[in-house]
Amino acid sequence: MSDEAVVKARTAEGGVDSRDRHTAVAVREAVARALDMAPQELDDDRDLFELGLDSLVLMSLVGAWRREGSTVTFQDLTRVPTLGAWTALLGRVPRGDASAAAGPESSRTAPVGASPGAEGESFPLATMQHAYWIGRQDGQPLGGVAAHFYVELDGRELDPPRLDTALQALVRRHGMLRAVFDEEGRQRFGASGAPLAIHDLRECTAEEAESELELLRERNTHARPDIAAGDVFRVAVCLLPGGGTRLQIDLDMMAGDALSLRVLLSDLQRFYECPDDPPRGLGLDYRRYLAEHDARRKAEREQHAAWWRERLDELPRAPRLPTTVDPLTPVGANDTALTHSRRLHHWLGPDDKAALINAARRHGLTPAAALATAFAEVIAAWSDSRRFLLNLPLFDREIFSPEVAQLVGDLSSSVLLDADLSEPLPFSRQARRLQERLQEGISHGAYGGVEVLRDLARVTGSPVLAPVVYTSAIGLGEIFEQDVQKSFGRPSWIISQG
C-alpha cells in the first residue's frame, strides 16, 4: 500500500490516534510556513513541488524534523512529495524521542557548547574550502583564481567613522572575517581584520570619478588577496561628488558562503544604525560548527560514500567544450585571459519571473531545475557529448542550533549531476528527468562532489575535474535585504568567481 493510501485508510476508518493528529497538524503547519501558504490551502494529495517546494526548502524541513527526533531523510520525502505521504512517514517515529530516532551518530555528538580547541588554535579546512584553496594556486588547471564574492552598493551620505565602528564590531563578532590560512592547509582565527578603506572622490569631476570607480571595480573583481595574511574580507567606501557613496564589499569564499554574505550585510547594517547597542557575541563559531556537523554526519556520510562508489564506473566525465587553449594545461600567474571571469547577466521582470515559475510548477518542476536544464541544453549543444558531469554547489547549513543561522563561514558542499540529454525529449520531460537525478544526488549529499571526484581520480589514476558549474540561489531569499538597501544603497554590481 502506498504512503498516500495509508493516510487515507487511517482517516477513513477513524483510526487516527492523538499522536497522528498532532503529527498531521504539525506537518501541515510546517510545510505551509515553508511554502508561505495558509495551512488550509494545502491538499493532502497535491505534488508539493508544484506548489513551490524546492531543494533548499526541503533540506530545511528535513533538518528541522530530524532535530525533533525523526529519522526521515531527503530521499524519503522526494519519493512521494505530498503532504499525506509525509504525514504518514513522520508519524511512524514518536515525536520528541530523539534518543531513539537520531541514529548512531547522535550518541557521538559533542554538545554545541563544547569548544574543541583554544581561540588561536588551527583546525582543518572543510571540503569545499580545501577545493578553493587548491584552485587559487598557480599551476592548477583553470586555477590561479580566488573564489570570492564582490558587491557594490550605491547610496548617499554614508558616515565613514560610524561605518568603520560598525565594521570593527562585525569582525569581532564573526571569527571567519579575520581568518588566517597557513601553507599546510589549516585555518585559525586571527586577532583583527582590515580597517575601512576610504576613497575620497568628492573633488573629482563626474567623468574622473566614474573612471576611478571603473578602475577599482576591475581591480577588486579580479583580486587574489593574501589569505595567509588574513586578507579575507574587505570593505571600502567611495565618497562621490554630490553626496553619493559607493560601498564596496569583498568576501573570500574561504571565509563565507552566499548565505554568510547576507548575514554579514544584515549585521553590518544593524551595527551601523544602532551604534549604542553593543553587539552580542555568538556562542557558536565556525570551528565548533564543523566539529559538530562532522560528528552528526559521520554514519550518514559512510553510507552515502558507499552509494556513490557503486556508481563511479557509470558516471560520465566533464563536457568537452571548444576552448582557445587546452583547459588542462596548468595556468601561470601571468595568464590573465584565463583567470579573469566576465559577468553576463539578464534581468527577468516580475511578470516574466512569475510566468516561468508557474510554468515550471505546472510540470512538477522547481524553477532551479528548469533553469538547470536550460543551462545543460546549452552546454550539450557545444559539447562533444550530450551526457556529461555538471558540478552543483549546495547550501548545506545544518541548523542544529539557532545560532547556526547567524554564522559566517563556508557551510556549503557540492553534488555531481549526471546530465544525460542524449534522448530527444520535450523540454519538460528532460527537466523532470534531470530534477529526479539531482534530487537523488542531493539525497546522498553527505558525501560531496569534491570527495566523489577524488574517488574517481583514485580509480582512473589521474585527476578528474568537473569544471562546469551551475549555481542556483533561487530559494535563498534576498541577499540584499530592504533594511540593508535603505542604509547602504541599491546593489549595482555583484560577481562571484572561482
C-alpha positions as CSV (number, residue, x, y, z in Angstrom):
1,M,0.0,0.0,0.0
2,S,1.4,3.4,-0.9
3,D,2.0,6.1,1.8
4,E,-0.9,8.2,0.5
5,A,-3.2,5.2,0.7
6,V,-2.1,4.6,4.3
7,V,-3.0,8.1,5.3
8,K,-6.4,7.8,3.5
9,A,-7.2,4.5,5.1
10,R,-6.4,5.7,8.6
11,T,-8.6,8.7,8.2
12,A,-11.5,6.8,6.6
13,E,-11.5,4.2,9.3
14,G,-11.4,6.9,12.0
15,G,-8.3,5.3,13.3
16,V,-6.1,8.4,13.6
17,D,-4.9,8.5,17.2
18,S,-4.0,11.7,19.1
19,R,-0.3,11.4,18.2
20,D,-1.2,11.1,14.5
21,R,-3.5,14.1,14.7
22,H,-0.7,16.1,16.3
23,T,1.7,15.0,13.6
24,A,-0.7,15.8,10.9
25,V,-1.3,19.3,12.2
26,A,2.4,20.0,12.9
27,V,3.5,18.7,9.5
28,R,0.8,20.8,7.7
29,E,1.8,23.9,9.6
30,A,5.5,23.4,9.0
31,V,5.0,22.9,5.2
32,A,2.6,25.8,5.0
33,R,5.1,28.1,6.6
34,A,7.9,26.9,4.3
35,L,5.8,27.5,1.2
36,D,4.3,30.8,2.6
37,M,0.8,29.4,2.3
38,A,-2.2,29.1,4.7
39,P,-2.4,25.5,6.2
40,Q,-6.0,25.1,4.8
41,E,-4.7,25.7,1.3
42,L,-2.7,22.5,1.2
43,D,-4.2,19.4,-0.4
44,D,-3.0,16.1,1.0
45,D,-2.5,14.7,-2.5
46,R,-1.0,17.7,-4.3
47,D,2.6,17.4,-5.5
48,L,4.4,19.9,-3.3
49,F,6.9,20.8,-6.0
50,E,4.0,22.2,-8.0
51,L,3.3,24.5,-5.0
52,G,6.8,25.9,-4.9
53,L,8.8,23.4,-2.9
54,D,12.5,23.3,-3.8
55,S,15.6,21.5,-2.6
56,L,16.6,24.2,-0.2
57,V,13.2,24.4,1.5
58,L,13.1,20.6,1.6
59,M,16.6,20.3,3.2
60,S,15.5,22.9,5.8
61,L,12.3,20.9,6.6
62,V,14.3,17.6,6.9
63,G,16.8,19.2,9.2
64,A,14.0,20.6,11.5
65,W,12.2,17.2,11.7
66,R,15.4,15.3,12.3
67,R,16.2,17.7,15.2
68,E,12.8,16.8,16.6
69,G,13.6,13.1,16.6
70,S,12.6,11.8,13.2
71,T,14.8,9.7,11.0
72,V,13.3,10.9,7.8
73,T,15.7,11.7,5.0
74,F,15.7,14.0,2.0
75,Q,15.4,10.9,-0.3
76,D,12.4,9.6,1.7
77,L,10.5,12.8,1.1
78,T,11.3,13.2,-2.6
79,R,9.9,9.7,-3.4
80,V,6.3,10.9,-2.8
81,P,6.3,14.7,-2.3
82,T,2.8,15.1,-0.9
83,L,1.6,16.2,2.4
84,G,-0.3,13.0,3.1
85,A,2.7,10.8,2.4
86,W,5.0,13.0,4.6
87,T,2.5,12.8,7.4
88,A,2.5,9.0,7.3
89,L,6.3,8.8,7.2
90,L,6.8,11.2,10.1
91,G,4.0,9.6,12.1
92,R,6.0,6.3,12.3
93,V,8.5,7.7,14.7
94,P,7.3,9.1,18.1
95,R,7.9,12.8,18.2
96,G,10.3,14.0,20.8
97,D,12.0,10.6,21.1
98,A,15.3,12.0,19.8
99,S,17.5,9.5,21.5
100,A,15.8,6.6,19.7
101,A,15.4,8.3,16.4
102,A,18.5,10.3,15.8
103,G,20.6,7.3,14.8
104,P,24.0,6.0,15.9
105,E,25.8,9.2,15.2
106,S,23.8,11.1,17.8
107,S,25.5,9.4,20.7
108,R,28.9,10.6,19.4
109,T,27.8,14.2,19.0
110,A,29.6,16.7,21.3
111,P,27.3,19.4,22.9
112,V,27.3,22.6,21.0
113,G,28.8,24.4,23.9
114,A,32.0,22.3,23.9
115,S,34.7,24.1,22.1
116,P,37.4,21.8,20.5
117,G,40.4,24.0,20.9
118,A,41.6,27.4,22.0
119,E,40.9,30.6,20.2
120,G,44.2,30.7,18.3
121,E,44.5,27.0,17.6
122,S,44.4,25.9,14.0
123,F,41.8,23.5,12.6
124,P,41.3,21.6,9.3
125,L,39.7,23.1,6.2
126,A,36.2,22.0,5.2
127,T,36.0,20.0,2.0
128,M,34.9,23.0,-0.2
129,Q,37.4,25.3,1.5
130,H,40.1,22.8,0.5
131,A,39.0,22.8,-3.1
132,Y,39.0,26.7,-3.1
133,W,42.5,26.7,-1.5
134,I,43.9,24.4,-4.2
135,G,42.1,26.2,-7.0
136,R,43.6,29.6,-6.1
137,Q,47.1,28.4,-6.5
138,D,49.1,28.9,-9.7
139,G,49.9,25.7,-11.7
140,Q,46.4,24.3,-11.4
141,P,44.3,23.6,-14.5
142,L,41.9,26.6,-14.8
143,G,43.4,27.7,-11.5
144,G,45.1,30.8,-10.1
145,V,41.7,32.3,-9.2
146,A,40.4,33.4,-5.8
147,A,36.9,32.2,-5.1
148,H,35.2,35.3,-3.8
149,F,32.1,37.5,-3.8
150,Y,32.5,41.2,-4.7
151,V,29.5,43.5,-4.4
152,E,28.9,47.3,-4.8
153,L,26.0,49.3,-3.3
154,D,25.2,52.8,-4.5
155,G,23.8,55.1,-1.8
156,R,24.1,58.5,-0.3
157,E,25.6,60.2,2.8
158,L,27.3,57.3,4.4
159,D,29.2,58.3,7.6
160,P,32.7,56.7,7.3
161,P,33.6,56.9,11.1
162,R,30.3,55.3,12.0
163,L,30.7,52.7,9.3
164,D,34.2,51.8,10.5
165,T,33.0,51.4,14.0
166,A,30.2,49.0,12.7
167,L,32.8,47.2,10.6
168,Q,35.1,46.5,13.6
169,A,32.1,45.3,15.6
170,L,31.2,42.9,12.8
171,V,34.7,41.5,12.6
172,R,34.8,40.9,16.3
173,R,31.5,39.0,16.2
174,H,32.5,36.7,13.3
175,G,35.8,35.0,13.6
176,M,35.9,33.9,9.9
177,L,36.2,37.6,8.9
178,R,39.7,37.5,10.4
179,A,40.6,34.0,9.4
180,V,44.2,33.2,8.5
181,F,45.1,30.2,6.3
182,D,48.5,28.6,6.5
183,E,50.7,26.8,4.0
184,E,49.7,23.4,5.5
185,G,46.0,23.9,4.5
186,R,44.8,24.8,8.0
187,Q,43.0,27.8,9.4
188,R,42.7,29.8,12.6
189,F,41.0,32.9,13.8
190,G,43.3,36.0,13.7
191,A,43.4,38.9,16.0
192,S,41.9,41.6,13.8
193,G,40.6,42.5,10.4
194,A,41.3,45.2,7.9
195,P,40.1,48.7,8.6
196,L,37.6,50.5,6.4
197,A,39.2,51.9,3.3
198,I,38.1,55.3,2.1
199,H,38.3,56.7,-1.5
200,D,37.5,60.4,-1.4
201,L,36.5,61.4,-4.9
202,R,34.4,64.4,-3.9
203,E,36.7,66.9,-5.6
204,C,36.7,64.9,-8.9
205,T,34.6,65.7,-11.9
206,A,31.8,63.2,-12.7
207,E,33.9,61.8,-15.5
208,E,37.0,61.5,-13.3
209,A,35.0,59.8,-10.5
210,E,33.5,57.3,-13.0
211,S,36.9,56.5,-14.4
212,E,38.3,55.8,-10.9
213,L,35.3,53.7,-10.0
214,E,35.8,51.6,-13.1
215,L,39.4,51.0,-12.2
216,L,38.5,50.0,-8.6
217,R,35.8,47.6,-9.9
218,E,38.2,45.9,-12.3
219,R,40.9,45.6,-9.6
220,N,38.5,44.3,-6.9
221,T,36.6,41.9,-9.2
222,H,39.8,40.0,-10.1
223,A,41.7,40.4,-6.9
224,R,43.5,37.4,-5.3
225,P,44.2,38.6,-1.7
226,D,46.8,37.1,0.6
227,I,44.7,34.7,2.7
228,A,47.9,33.7,4.6
229,A,47.9,37.2,6.0
230,G,44.2,37.1,6.9
231,D,43.1,39.2,3.9
232,V,39.7,37.5,3.5
233,F,37.2,40.4,4.0
234,R,37.5,43.9,2.6
235,V,35.2,46.9,3.0
236,A,35.7,50.3,1.3
237,V,33.6,53.3,0.8
238,C,33.9,55.8,-2.1
239,L,32.8,59.3,-1.4
240,L,31.4,60.8,-4.6
241,P,30.6,64.3,-5.9
242,G,27.2,65.5,-4.9
243,G,26.9,63.3,-1.7
244,G,26.7,59.9,-3.4
245,T,28.5,56.9,-2.0
246,R,29.5,53.5,-3.2
247,L,30.1,50.8,-0.7
248,Q,32.4,48.0,-1.9
249,I,32.5,44.7,-0.1
250,D,34.6,41.6,-0.9
251,L,34.2,38.3,0.9
252,D,36.5,35.4,0.1
253,M,34.7,32.1,-0.2
254,M,37.3,30.6,2.1
255,A,35.7,32.7,4.8
256,G,32.0,32.5,3.9
257,D,29.3,31.3,1.5
258,A,26.4,33.2,-0.1
259,L,24.2,33.0,3.0
260,S,27.2,34.3,5.0
261,L,27.2,37.4,2.8
262,R,23.5,38.0,3.7
263,V,24.3,37.5,7.4
264,L,27.2,39.9,7.5
265,L,25.4,42.6,5.5
266,S,22.5,42.4,7.9
267,D,24.7,42.6,10.9
268,L,26.8,45.5,9.4
269,Q,23.5,47.4,8.8
270,R,22.3,46.8,12.4
271,F,25.6,47.8,13.9
272,Y,25.7,51.0,11.7
273,E,22.2,52.1,12.5
274,C,22.3,51.2,16.3
275,P,25.9,52.2,17.3
276,D,24.8,52.5,21.0
277,D,23.5,48.9,21.1
278,P,26.7,46.8,21.6
279,P,26.6,43.6,19.6
280,R,26.5,40.3,21.5
281,G,29.0,37.6,20.7
282,L,27.9,34.3,19.3
283,G,28.2,31.2,21.5
284,L,29.0,29.1,18.4
285,D,31.9,29.7,16.0
286,Y,32.8,28.1,12.6
287,R,35.4,25.7,14.1
288,R,32.9,24.3,16.5
289,Y,30.2,24.1,13.8
290,L,32.5,21.9,11.7
291,A,33.3,19.6,14.6
292,E,29.6,19.2,15.4
293,H,28.5,18.8,11.8
294,D,31.1,16.2,11.1
295,A,30.2,14.2,14.2
296,R,26.5,14.3,13.3
297,R,27.1,13.2,9.7
298,K,29.7,10.5,10.3
299,A,27.5,7.4,9.9
300,E,25.4,9.0,7.2
301,R,28.5,10.0,5.3
302,E,29.8,6.5,5.3
303,Q,26.5,5.2,3.9
304,H,26.4,7.8,1.2
305,A,30.1,7.2,0.2
306,A,29.2,3.6,-0.5
307,W,26.3,4.6,-2.7
308,W,28.5,6.9,-4.8
309,R,31.3,4.4,-5.1
310,E,28.9,1.8,-6.5
311,R,28.3,4.3,-9.3
312,L,31.8,5.5,-10.1
313,D,32.0,3.4,-13.3
314,E,28.7,4.8,-14.6
315,L,29.5,8.5,-14.1
316,P,30.3,10.4,-17.3
317,R,33.1,12.9,-17.5
318,A,33.1,16.7,-17.8
319,P,31.8,18.2,-21.1
320,R,34.5,18.8,-23.6
321,L,33.9,22.3,-24.9
322,P,35.6,24.3,-27.7
323,T,38.3,26.4,-26.0
324,T,41.1,28.7,-27.2
325,V,43.6,26.7,-25.1
326,D,43.8,23.3,-23.5
327,P,42.0,23.8,-20.2
328,L,44.1,21.0,-18.6
329,T,47.3,23.0,-19.2
330,P,48.5,24.5,-15.9
331,V,47.9,28.2,-15.7
332,G,50.7,30.6,-14.8
333,A,50.3,33.8,-12.8
334,N,50.5,36.0,-16.0
335,D,47.8,34.2,-17.9
336,T,45.2,36.8,-17.1
337,A,43.0,35.9,-20.0
338,L,42.3,32.5,-18.4
339,T,42.0,33.7,-14.8
340,H,39.5,36.5,-15.3
341,S,35.8,36.0,-15.1
342,R,33.3,38.1,-17.2
343,R,29.8,38.7,-15.9
344,L,27.0,38.3,-18.3
345,H,23.5,39.0,-17.0
346,H,19.9,39.1,-18.0
347,W,17.0,40.5,-16.0
348,L,13.6,38.9,-15.8
349,G,11.0,41.3,-14.7
350,P,8.3,40.3,-12.2
351,D,5.8,39.2,-14.8
352,D,8.2,37.1,-16.7
353,K,9.6,35.6,-13.5
354,A,6.1,34.7,-12.4
355,A,5.3,33.1,-15.7
356,L,8.5,31.0,-15.6
357,I,7.7,29.8,-12.0
358,N,4.1,29.0,-12.8
359,A,5.0,27.1,-16.0
360,A,7.6,25.1,-14.0
361,R,5.2,24.2,-11.3
362,R,2.6,23.0,-13.7
363,H,5.0,20.4,-14.8
364,G,6.1,19.5,-11.3
365,L,9.4,21.3,-11.6
366,T,11.3,23.6,-9.4
367,P,12.4,26.9,-11.1
368,A,16.0,25.9,-10.3
369,A,15.6,22.6,-12.1
370,A,14.1,24.3,-15.1
371,L,17.0,26.7,-15.4
372,A,19.5,24.0,-14.8
373,T,18.0,22.1,-17.7
374,A,18.2,25.2,-20.0
375,F,21.9,25.5,-18.9
376,A,22.6,21.9,-19.6
377,E,21.0,22.1,-23.0
378,V,23.3,24.9,-24.0
379,I,26.3,23.0,-22.7
380,A,25.2,19.9,-24.6
381,A,24.9,22.0,-27.8
382,W,28.6,22.9,-27.6
383,S,29.9,19.7,-26.0
384,D,31.3,16.6,-27.8
385,S,28.7,14.6,-25.9
386,R,25.1,15.1,-24.7
387,R,25.9,13.3,-21.5
388,F,28.3,14.8,-19.0
389,L,29.0,15.8,-15.4
390,L,27.8,19.1,-14.0
391,N,29.0,20.4,-10.7
392,L,26.4,22.0,-8.4
393,P,27.2,23.8,-5.2
394,L,24.7,23.1,-2.3
395,F,24.0,25.3,0.7
396,D,24.4,22.7,3.4
397,R,23.8,24.8,6.6
398,E,22.6,22.3,9.2
399,I,20.6,24.2,11.8
400,F,21.3,22.1,14.8
401,S,21.4,25.2,16.9
402,P,19.5,28.6,16.3
403,E,22.9,30.3,16.2
404,V,23.9,28.4,13.0
405,A,21.6,30.7,11.0
406,Q,23.7,33.7,12.3
407,L,27.1,32.1,11.5
408,V,29.6,33.3,8.9
409,G,31.6,30.5,7.3
410,D,31.7,28.1,4.4
411,L,28.7,25.9,5.2
412,S,28.4,24.5,1.7
413,S,29.0,21.3,-0.2
414,S,28.5,20.2,-3.8
415,V,26.9,17.4,-5.8
416,L,27.8,15.9,-9.1
417,L,24.9,15.7,-11.6
418,D,24.8,13.1,-14.4
419,A,23.3,15.4,-17.1
420,D,22.1,12.9,-19.7
421,L,20.4,14.7,-22.6
422,S,21.1,12.1,-25.1
423,E,17.4,11.3,-25.8
424,P,15.5,13.9,-27.9
425,L,12.8,14.6,-25.3
426,P,10.5,17.6,-24.8
427,F,12.0,20.2,-22.5
428,S,9.6,19.4,-19.7
429,R,10.3,15.7,-19.7
430,Q,14.1,16.4,-19.9
431,A,13.8,18.7,-17.0
432,R,11.8,16.2,-14.9
433,R,14.4,13.5,-15.5
434,L,17.3,15.9,-14.6
435,Q,15.4,17.0,-11.5
436,E,14.9,13.4,-10.4
437,R,18.6,12.7,-10.8
438,L,19.5,15.9,-9.0
439,Q,17.2,15.0,-6.1
440,E,18.7,11.5,-5.9
441,G,22.2,13.0,-5.8
442,I,21.3,15.6,-3.1
443,S,19.7,12.8,-1.0
444,H,23.2,11.3,-0.8
445,G,24.9,14.6,-0.4
446,A,26.5,13.8,2.9
447,Y,29.3,12.6,0.7
448,G,30.0,15.6,-1.5
449,G,31.0,16.1,-5.1
450,V,34.6,17.0,-4.3
451,E,35.0,13.7,-2.5
452,V,33.5,11.8,-5.4
453,L,36.0,13.4,-7.8
454,R,38.8,12.3,-5.5
455,D,37.5,8.8,-5.7
456,L,37.2,9.0,-9.5
457,A,40.8,10.2,-9.6
458,R,42.0,7.2,-7.5
459,V,40.1,4.8,-9.7
460,T,41.4,6.3,-13.0
461,G,44.9,7.1,-11.7
462,S,44.7,10.7,-13.0
463,P,43.0,13.9,-11.9
464,V,39.2,14.1,-12.7
465,L,37.7,17.6,-13.0
466,A,34.1,18.8,-13.1
467,P,34.8,22.4,-14.0
468,V,31.4,23.4,-15.5
469,V,29.4,24.7,-12.5
470,Y,25.7,25.5,-12.2
471,T,24.9,27.5,-9.1
472,S,21.3,28.5,-8.2
473,A,20.5,30.8,-5.3
474,I,16.8,30.5,-6.0
475,G,15.1,29.8,-2.7
476,L,17.7,31.6,-0.6
477,G,15.6,34.8,-0.3
478,E,17.0,38.3,-0.8
479,I,20.8,38.6,-0.2
480,F,20.3,42.4,0.0
481,E,17.5,42.9,2.5
482,Q,15.4,46.0,2.4
483,D,17.0,47.5,5.5
484,V,20.4,46.9,4.0
485,Q,19.5,48.8,0.9
486,K,17.9,51.6,2.9
487,S,21.1,52.2,4.8
488,F,23.8,51.4,2.2
489,G,22.1,51.7,-1.2
490,R,21.0,49.7,-4.1
491,P,23.2,46.8,-5.3
492,S,24.7,48.0,-8.6
493,W,27.3,45.2,-9.2
494,I,27.9,41.7,-8.0
495,I,30.2,39.0,-9.2
496,S,31.3,35.7,-7.8
497,Q,34.1,33.6,-9.4
498,G,36.2,30.6,-8.6
